[in-house]
Amino acid sequence: MRAFWDFLKAFTLMFLRNRQALFWTFFFPVLLMGLLGIVFGRGFGGDFNLAIVQQDEGRVAAALVQAFEKADGVHVSRSVTEAAGLKELEDGTVQGVLVLPRGLERSFAEGGVTELPFHYDDSDVATAGQVLSVTQQIVEAVGNGLARVQLPLSIRPQGVKAQSLGYLDFLVPGIVALSIMQTAIFGIAGTIVTYKEKGVLRRLRATPLPMRSFMGSNVTMRVATALIQTAIVLGVGMLLFEVSINGSLLLVAVVAVVGAGAFVSLGFAIAAVSRNQEVAQALMNVVQTPMMFLSGIFFPMNNAPAWIQPVVKAMPLTYLADALRAVILDDVGLWAVRWDLAVLLAVTAVFVVVAWRFFRWE
């Protein structure tokens, strides 16, 4: 046990003396979060998500659904019931719920103005104005086109106090996940391959010092670093950008540790199959670059093309980011993110086996 603590102290001191590593580990995630927050503010831009509850099967309802699905900047989803749509609105998944009620076709045919129930989040004034305006314009355009008279269709707005989440609320858990991945992969793979090239591992193996203490202390330091990164990013997000932290910080730490374990094992697997730093750097970039852009770190991937969705689901970082967002923003327990955690644990097991099978000491 003495060897473990000596190795851990040595790794920590080497890390703290490396100013470049300190910058990329602790300062860069905060800088990236700040720059993206300044550029995009607290909103996603002009697009919004709309849930449509279609209770009528007539031509009017069909025309409305088609018009919204073709509208630029409106991402349409279907809700089976009005209650389900309202639940999505309260959770912040959608910004509006449009109900196409039973009897819509008959009411439209009878003449007069037909009002469609429309629920929106009135806690975010800027977004609410945009959602109301766009929805009203599309509904009126469809009504005018079908009836060839003014205002045969309109909406009946009904405000709902929903969970108001901005872009930074979405971004911060993603930055935490990205930081954990990069620290684990680059820290483990880069360090181990450097030690192999310099013969450090070979010389250590010839000593009576237990190698499990050497490896265990390295892993412990990386996991501890991941927890410190998580605390720094969340702290800066809350203090400077008023990011919502609704969940338990203890559960956030548990998810961060599981995620760090998955990417530490990936780092060991890369180190195991890399003969030198050039190979290791190439593999690290090949692995982490697609995950950075296809795991929903910076923007939601729900509206990405269908053909790329299997790729998104194959990224371990997707599951870490999703689990962190669920715990941080939605205040859920570990049971709610059990499948995300199960995937991360499976990834850990797979890459531990790969590292064990192919690892060489020099």
One Martini backbone bead per residue (centre of mass of N, CA, C, O) as a GRO file, in nm:
protein
  362
    1MET     BB    1   0.055   0.064  -0.017
    2ARG     BB    2   0.297   0.255  -0.014
    3ALA     BB    3   0.346   0.251  -0.321
    4PHE     BB    4   0.083   0.382  -0.408
    5TRP     BB    5   0.124   0.659  -0.262
    6ASP     BB    6   0.390   0.728  -0.399
    7PHE     BB    7   0.287   0.728  -0.688
    8LEU     BB    8   0.060   0.934  -0.649
    9LYS     BB    9   0.244   1.167  -0.565
   10ALA     BB   10   0.417   1.172  -0.819
   11PHE     BB   11   0.193   1.219  -1.030
   12THR     BB   12   0.085   1.481  -0.907
   13LEU     BB   13   0.344   1.651  -0.923
   14MET     BB   14   0.387   1.627  -1.229
   15PHE     BB   15   0.120   1.757  -1.304
   16LEU     BB   16   0.154   2.034  -1.148
   17ARG     BB   17   0.429   2.104  -1.319
   18ASN     BB   18   0.239   2.100  -1.576
   19ARG     BB   19   0.118   2.367  -1.738
   20GLN     BB   20  -0.011   2.251  -1.989
   21ALA     BB   21  -0.193   2.045  -1.848
   22LEU     BB   22  -0.347   2.247  -1.672
   23PHE     BB   23  -0.475   2.405  -1.898
   24TRP     BB   24  -0.626   2.166  -2.054
   25THR     BB   25  -0.780   2.062  -1.795
   26PHE     BB   26  -0.902   2.346  -1.655
   27PHE     BB   27  -0.914   2.604  -1.852
   28PHE     BB   28  -1.025   2.521  -2.132
   29PRO     BB   29  -1.320   2.437  -2.063
   30VAL     BB   30  -1.396   2.724  -1.963
   31LEU     BB   31  -1.326   2.875  -2.222
   32LEU     BB   32  -1.517   2.722  -2.410
   33MET     BB   33  -1.776   2.786  -2.259
   34GLY     BB   34  -1.754   3.096  -2.280
   35LEU     BB   35  -1.744   3.128  -2.589
   36LEU     BB   36  -2.012   2.982  -2.652
   37GLY     BB   37  -2.187   3.162  -2.470
   38ILE     BB   38  -2.130   3.430  -2.621
   39VAL     BB   39  -2.226   3.343  -2.906
   40PHE     BB   40  -2.518   3.190  -2.811
   41GLY     BB   41  -2.596   3.219  -2.536
   42ARG     BB   42  -2.933   3.113  -2.412
   43GLY     BB   43  -2.968   3.003  -2.708
   44PHE     BB   44  -3.035   2.817  -3.025
   45GLY     BB   45  -3.191   3.026  -3.179
   46GLY     BB   46  -3.448   2.989  -3.426
   47ASP     BB   47  -3.510   2.719  -3.326
   48PHE     BB   48  -3.781   2.473  -3.264
   49ASN     BB   49  -3.988   2.265  -3.067
   50LEU     BB   50  -4.276   2.064  -3.180
   51ALA     BB   51  -4.579   1.942  -3.058
   52ILE     BB   52  -4.821   1.714  -3.202
   53VAL     BB   53  -5.177   1.670  -3.149
   54GLN     BB   54  -5.356   1.427  -3.332
   55GLN     BB   55  -5.724   1.397  -3.330
   56ASP     BB   56  -5.745   1.448  -3.642
   57GLU     BB   57  -5.797   1.309  -3.995
   58GLY     BB   58  -5.817   1.541  -4.171
   59ARG     BB   59  -5.713   1.776  -4.407
   60VAL     BB   60  -5.636   1.999  -4.209
   61ALA     BB   61  -5.445   1.841  -4.027
   62ALA     BB   62  -5.258   1.743  -4.255
   63ALA     BB   63  -5.173   2.029  -4.351
   64LEU     BB   64  -5.047   2.124  -4.087
   65VAL     BB   65  -4.832   1.907  -4.052
   66GLN     BB   66  -4.690   1.957  -4.322
   67ALA     BB   67  -4.617   2.255  -4.275
   68PHE     BB   68  -4.438   2.211  -4.021
   69GLU     BB   69  -4.238   2.001  -4.147
   70LYS     BB   70  -4.142   2.226  -4.375
   71ALA     BB   71  -4.048   2.421  -4.177
   72ASP     BB   72  -3.817   2.637  -4.091
   73GLY     BB   73  -3.702   2.575  -3.757
   74VAL     BB   74  -3.908   2.324  -3.727
   75HIS     BB   75  -3.937   2.058  -3.487
   76VAL     BB   76  -4.124   1.771  -3.524
   77SER     BB   77  -4.346   1.604  -3.300
   78ARG     BB   78  -4.525   1.331  -3.164
   79SER     BB   79  -4.823   1.312  -2.966
   80VAL     BB   80  -5.065   1.119  -2.831
   81THR     BB   81  -5.109   1.329  -2.600
   82GLU     BB   82  -5.154   1.615  -2.427
   83ALA     BB   83  -5.005   1.526  -2.169
   84ALA     BB   84  -4.742   1.442  -2.310
   85GLY     BB   85  -4.679   1.721  -2.427
   86LEU     BB   86  -4.669   1.873  -2.153
   87LYS     BB   87  -4.433   1.712  -2.040
   88GLU     BB   88  -4.229   1.807  -2.252
   89LEU     BB   89  -4.260   2.108  -2.186
   90GLU     BB   90  -4.178   2.093  -1.881
   91ASP     BB   91  -3.887   1.958  -1.959
   92GLY     BB   92  -3.782   2.116  -2.238
   93THR     BB   93  -3.808   1.957  -2.516
   94VAL     BB   94  -4.029   2.165  -2.581
   95GLN     BB   95  -4.190   2.491  -2.685
   96GLY     BB   96  -4.453   2.340  -2.807
   97VAL     BB   97  -4.823   2.269  -2.819
   98LEU     BB   98  -5.028   2.130  -3.073
   99VAL     BB   99  -5.381   2.104  -3.111
  100LEU     BB  100  -5.584   1.868  -3.301
  101PRO     BB  101  -5.899   1.843  -3.274
  102ARG     BB  102  -6.179   1.709  -3.258
  103GLY     BB  103  -6.370   1.840  -3.527
  104LEU     BB  104  -6.203   2.024  -3.717
  105GLU     BB  105  -6.333   1.975  -3.993
  106ARG     BB  106  -6.622   2.067  -3.916
  107SER     BB  107  -6.554   2.350  -3.808
  108PHE     BB  108  -6.427   2.455  -4.071
  109ALA     BB  109  -6.683   2.410  -4.256
  110GLU     BB  110  -6.878   2.614  -4.087
  111GLY     BB  111  -6.702   2.842  -4.018
  112GLY     BB  112  -6.510   3.065  -3.909
  113VAL     BB  113  -6.314   3.062  -3.624
  114THR     BB  114  -6.055   2.829  -3.553
  115GLU     BB  115  -5.932   2.720  -3.246
  116LEU     BB  116  -5.610   2.620  -3.134
  117PRO     BB  117  -5.453   2.463  -2.905
  118PHE     BB  118  -5.171   2.636  -2.733
  119HIS     BB  119  -4.869   2.547  -2.585
  120TYR     BB  120  -4.640   2.738  -2.373
  121ASP     BB  121  -4.346   2.897  -2.258
  122ASP     BB  122  -4.371   3.178  -2.025
  123SER     BB  123  -4.069   3.196  -1.889
  124ASP     BB  124  -3.968   3.267  -2.194
  125VAL     BB  125  -4.006   3.545  -2.365
  126ALA     BB  126  -3.841   3.523  -2.627
  127THR     BB  127  -3.932   3.237  -2.715
  128ALA     BB  128  -4.238   3.278  -2.699
  129GLY     BB  129  -4.263   3.490  -2.923
  130GLN     BB  130  -4.152   3.314  -3.152
  131VAL     BB  131  -4.344   3.070  -3.131
  132LEU     BB  132  -4.610   3.222  -3.166
  133SER     BB  133  -4.554   3.359  -3.436
  134VAL     BB  134  -4.492   3.110  -3.614
  135THR     BB  135  -4.746   2.945  -3.555
  136GLN     BB  136  -4.954   3.154  -3.647
  137GLN     BB  137  -4.858   3.183  -3.941
  138ILE     BB  138  -4.899   2.888  -4.029
  139VAL     BB  139  -5.197   2.855  -3.956
  140GLU     BB  140  -5.303   3.089  -4.131
  141ALA     BB  141  -5.191   2.994  -4.403
  142VAL     BB  142  -5.349   2.731  -4.417
  143GLY     BB  143  -5.633   2.849  -4.387
  144ASN     BB  144  -5.625   3.041  -4.632
  145GLY     BB  145  -5.563   2.817  -4.845
  146LEU     BB  146  -5.831   2.649  -4.794
  147ALA     BB  147  -6.061   2.896  -4.772
  148ARG     BB  148  -6.000   3.190  -4.895
  149VAL     BB  149  -5.991   3.336  -4.613
  150GLN     BB  150  -5.985   3.518  -4.332
  151LEU     BB  151  -5.919   3.359  -4.044
  152PRO     BB  152  -6.005   3.036  -4.006
  153LEU     BB  153  -5.734   3.018  -3.837
  154SER     BB  154  -5.618   2.966  -3.497
  155ILE     BB  155  -5.486   3.040  -3.178
  156ARG     BB  156  -5.484   2.927  -2.819
  157PRO     BB  157  -5.308   3.049  -2.584
  158GLN     BB  158  -5.113   2.855  -2.324
  159GLY     BB  159  -4.948   2.896  -2.049
  160VAL     BB  160  -4.635   2.745  -1.923
  161LYS     BB  161  -4.443   2.635  -1.655
  162ALA     BB  162  -4.127   2.570  -1.742
  163GLN     BB  163  -3.823   2.442  -1.804
  164SER     BB  164  -3.573   2.682  -1.833
  165LEU     BB  165  -3.349   2.624  -2.101
  166GLY     BB  166  -3.041   2.680  -2.220
  167TYR     BB  167  -2.752   2.642  -2.382
  168LEU     BB  168  -2.571   2.628  -2.126
  169ASP     BB  169  -2.726   2.401  -1.990
  170PHE     BB  170  -2.651   2.200  -2.215
  171LEU     BB  171  -2.334   2.239  -2.233
  172VAL     BB  172  -2.196   2.181  -1.955
  173PRO     BB  173  -2.223   1.867  -1.942
  174GLY     BB  174  -2.060   1.830  -2.206
  175ILE     BB  175  -1.794   1.952  -2.103
  176VAL     BB  176  -1.751   1.749  -1.882
  177ALA     BB  177  -1.738   1.500  -2.065
  178LEU     BB  178  -1.506   1.597  -2.246
  179SER     BB  179  -1.293   1.631  -2.021
  180ILE     BB  180  -1.289   1.341  -1.924
  181MET     BB  181  -1.201   1.211  -2.187
  182GLN     BB  182  -0.935   1.368  -2.244
  183THR     BB  183  -0.788   1.312  -1.979
  184ALA     BB  184  -0.793   1.004  -1.992
  185ILE     BB  185  -0.671   0.947  -2.270
  186PHE     BB  186  -0.419   1.137  -2.275
  187GLY     BB  187  -0.305   1.068  -1.995
  188ILE     BB  188  -0.269   0.762  -2.030
  189ALA     BB  189  -0.158   0.709  -2.315
  190GLY     BB  190   0.076   0.915  -2.315
  191THR     BB  191   0.224   0.817  -2.060
  192ILE     BB  192   0.267   0.512  -2.120
  193VAL     BB  193   0.418   0.543  -2.391
  194THR     BB  194   0.651   0.709  -2.280
  195TYR     BB  195   0.749   0.492  -2.081
  196LYS     BB  196   0.807   0.280  -2.296
  197GLU     BB  197   1.015   0.440  -2.467
  198LYS     BB  198   1.209   0.497  -2.198
  199GLY     BB  199   1.196   0.225  -2.007
  200VAL     BB  200   1.035   0.248  -1.737
  201LEU     BB  201   0.868  -0.014  -1.725
  202ARG     BB  202   1.099  -0.214  -1.741
  203ARG     BB  203   1.245  -0.117  -1.481
  204LEU     BB  204   1.005  -0.151  -1.286
  205ARG     BB  205   0.969  -0.459  -1.334
  206ALA     BB  206   1.263  -0.522  -1.199
  207THR     BB  207   1.130  -0.449  -0.948
  208PRO     BB  208   0.953  -0.496  -0.637
  209LEU     BB  209   0.742  -0.324  -0.742
  210PRO     BB  210   0.412  -0.302  -0.780
  211MET     BB  211   0.227  -0.259  -1.072
  212ARG     BB  212  -0.056  -0.208  -0.949
  213SER     BB  213   0.030   0.055  -0.811
  214PHE     BB  214   0.106   0.211  -1.059
  215MET     BB  215  -0.168   0.187  -1.211
  216GLY     BB  216  -0.365   0.266  -0.980
  217SER     BB  217  -0.254   0.555  -0.931
  218ASN     BB  218  -0.309   0.661  -1.215
  219VAL     BB  219  -0.614   0.619  -1.211
  220THR     BB  220  -0.678   0.783  -0.956
  221MET     BB  221  -0.574   1.056  -1.063
  222ARG     BB  222  -0.774   1.074  -1.307
  223VAL     BB  223  -1.038   1.060  -1.146
  224ALA     BB  224  -0.981   1.304  -0.965
  225THR     BB  225  -0.957   1.503  -1.198
  226ALA     BB  226  -1.248   1.469  -1.299
  227LEU     BB  227  -1.380   1.583  -1.041
  228ILE     BB  228  -1.247   1.861  -1.053
  229GLN     BB  229  -1.353   1.943  -1.328
  230THR     BB  230  -1.650   1.925  -1.259
  231ALA     BB  231  -1.647   2.140  -1.035
  232ILE     BB  232  -1.540   2.378  -1.203
  233VAL     BB  233  -1.749   2.389  -1.432
  234LEU     BB  234  -2.001   2.411  -1.250
  235GLY     BB  235  -1.913   2.657  -1.088
  236VAL     BB  236  -1.881   2.855  -1.324
  237GLY     BB  237  -2.163   2.818  -1.440
  238MET     BB  238  -2.315   2.927  -1.190
  239LEU     BB  239  -2.162   3.204  -1.132
  240LEU     BB  240  -2.141   3.330  -1.443
  241PHE     BB  241  -2.412   3.172  -1.607
  242GLU     BB  242  -2.658   3.053  -1.451
  243VAL     BB  243  -2.666   2.754  -1.422
  244SER     BB  244  -2.849   2.467  -1.396
  245ILE     BB  245  -2.856   2.282  -1.073
  246ASN     BB  246  -3.079   2.020  -0.981
  247GLY     BB  247  -2.901   1.801  -0.883
  248SER     BB  248  -2.698   1.572  -0.746
  249LEU     BB  249  -2.362   1.583  -0.679
  250LEU     BB  250  -2.317   1.288  -0.607
  251LEU     BB  251  -2.431   1.171  -0.874
  252VAL     BB  252  -2.237   1.320  -1.056
  253ALA     BB  253  -1.985   1.179  -0.944
  254VAL     BB  254  -2.063   0.893  -1.022
  255VAL     BB  255  -2.081   0.940  -1.327
  256ALA     BB  256  -1.790   1.047  -1.360
  257VAL     BB  257  -1.647   0.788  -1.267
  258VAL     BB  258  -1.763   0.598  -1.478
  259GLY     BB  259  -1.660   0.759  -1.722
  260ALA     BB  260  -1.361   0.757  -1.648
  261GLY     BB  261  -1.329   0.449  -1.659
  262ALA     BB  262  -1.390   0.416  -1.961
  263PHE     BB  263  -1.154   0.613  -2.067
  264VAL     BB  264  -0.918   0.481  -1.926
  265SER     BB  265  -0.945   0.208  -2.070
  266LEU     BB  266  -0.906   0.330  -2.350
  267GLY     BB  267  -0.623   0.440  -2.296
  268PHE     BB  268  -0.496   0.160  -2.244
  269ALA     BB  269  -0.563   0.039  -2.521
  270ILE     BB  270  -0.396   0.240  -2.684
  271ALA     BB  271  -0.126   0.180  -2.540
  272ALA     BB  272  -0.117  -0.127  -2.612
  273VAL     BB  273  -0.115  -0.070  -2.949
  274SER     BB  274   0.130   0.127  -2.902
  275ARG     BB  275   0.472   0.186  -2.992
  276ASN     BB  276   0.426   0.506  -3.010
  277GLN     BB  277   0.344   0.838  -3.018
  278GLU     BB  278   0.241   0.855  -3.308
  279VAL     BB  279   0.028   0.633  -3.282
  280ALA     BB  280  -0.120   0.742  -3.035
  281GLN     BB  281  -0.205   1.018  -3.150
  282ALA     BB  282  -0.369   0.907  -3.385
  283LEU     BB  283  -0.571   0.739  -3.217
  284MET     BB  284  -0.678   0.963  -3.036
  285ASN     BB  285  -0.793   1.137  -3.268
  286VAL     BB  286  -0.977   0.923  -3.396
  287VAL     BB  287  -1.151   0.886  -3.136
  288GLN     BB  288  -1.222   1.191  -3.028
  289THR     BB  289  -1.334   1.357  -3.267
  290PRO     BB  290  -1.610   1.222  -3.324
  291MET     BB  291  -1.715   1.252  -3.030
  292MET     BB  292  -1.714   1.562  -3.015
  293PHE     BB  293  -1.936   1.592  -3.275
  294LEU     BB  294  -2.140   1.308  -3.221
  295SER     BB  295  -2.245   1.343  -2.888
  296GLY     BB  296  -2.389   1.614  -2.802
  297ILE     BB  297  -2.213   1.852  -2.677
  298PHE     BB  298  -2.304   2.127  -2.842
  299PHE     BB  299  -2.548   1.966  -2.982
  300PRO     BB  300  -2.820   1.829  -3.071
  301MET     BB  301  -2.896   1.492  -3.230
  302ASN     BB  302  -3.204   1.449  -3.296
  303ASN     BB  303  -3.186   1.612  -3.596
  304ALA     BB  304  -3.025   1.421  -3.728
  305PRO     BB  305  -2.964   1.212  -3.948
  306ALA     BB  306  -3.055   0.885  -3.964
  307TRP     BB  307  -2.775   0.761  -4.064
  308ILE     BB  308  -2.613   0.880  -3.794
  309GLN     BB  309  -2.740   0.757  -3.534
  310PRO     BB  310  -2.569   0.495  -3.495
  311VAL     BB  311  -2.308   0.655  -3.440
  312VAL     BB  312  -2.402   0.805  -3.190
  313LYS     BB  313  -2.473   0.534  -3.028
  314ALA     BB  314  -2.156   0.434  -3.043
  315MET     BB  315  -2.084   0.659  -2.842
  316PRO     BB  316  -1.975   0.687  -2.523
  317LEU     BB  317  -2.017   0.998  -2.484
  318THR     BB  318  -2.323   1.005  -2.511
  319TYR     BB  319  -2.384   0.861  -2.232
  320LEU     BB  320  -2.243   1.062  -2.050
  321ALA     BB  321  -2.395   1.319  -2.135
  322ASP     BB  322  -2.682   1.216  -2.079
  323ALA     BB  323  -2.643   1.151  -1.777
  324LEU     BB  324  -2.556   1.432  -1.683
  325ARG     BB  325  -2.809   1.585  -1.778
  326ALA     BB  326  -3.018   1.427  -1.616
  327VAL     BB  327  -2.896   1.489  -1.334
  328ILE     BB  328  -2.855   1.802  -1.349
  329LEU     BB  329  -3.143   1.897  -1.484
  330ASP     BB  330  -3.370   1.656  -1.390
  331ASP     BB  331  -3.327   1.512  -1.117
  332VAL     BB  332  -3.222   1.220  -1.127
  333GLY     BB  333  -3.157   0.901  -1.086
  334LEU     BB  334  -2.973   0.620  -1.149
  335TRP     BB  335  -3.208   0.454  -1.270
  336ALA     BB  336  -3.263   0.650  -1.516
  337VAL     BB  337  -2.933   0.588  -1.608
  338ARG     BB  338  -2.867   0.279  -1.635
  339TRP     BB  339  -2.800   0.242  -1.941
  340ASP     BB  340  -2.566   0.436  -1.957
  341LEU     BB  341  -2.396   0.295  -1.736
  342ALA     BB  342  -2.390   0.017  -1.869
  343VAL     BB  343  -2.233   0.101  -2.119
  344LEU     BB  344  -1.982   0.210  -1.969
  345LEU     BB  345  -1.914  -0.059  -1.828
  346ALA     BB  346  -1.882  -0.221  -2.089
  347VAL     BB  347  -1.653  -0.054  -2.204
  348THR     BB  348  -1.458  -0.108  -1.976
  349ALA     BB  349  -1.442  -0.417  -2.010
  350VAL     BB  350  -1.345  -0.428  -2.304
  351PHE     BB  351  -1.079  -0.250  -2.268
  352VAL     BB  352  -0.948  -0.420  -2.054
  353VAL     BB  353  -0.914  -0.670  -2.230
  354VAL     BB  354  -0.747  -0.537  -2.451
  355ALA     BB  355  -0.515  -0.439  -2.270
  356TRP     BB  356  -0.440  -0.718  -2.152
  357ARG     BB  357  -0.378  -0.859  -2.429
  358PHE     BB  358  -0.169  -0.613  -2.565
  359PHE     BB  359   0.023  -0.556  -2.347
  360ARG     BB  360   0.341  -0.386  -2.325
  361TRP     BB  361   0.647  -0.291  -2.158
  362GLU     BB  362   0.807  -0.209  -2.463
   0.00000   0.00000   0.00000
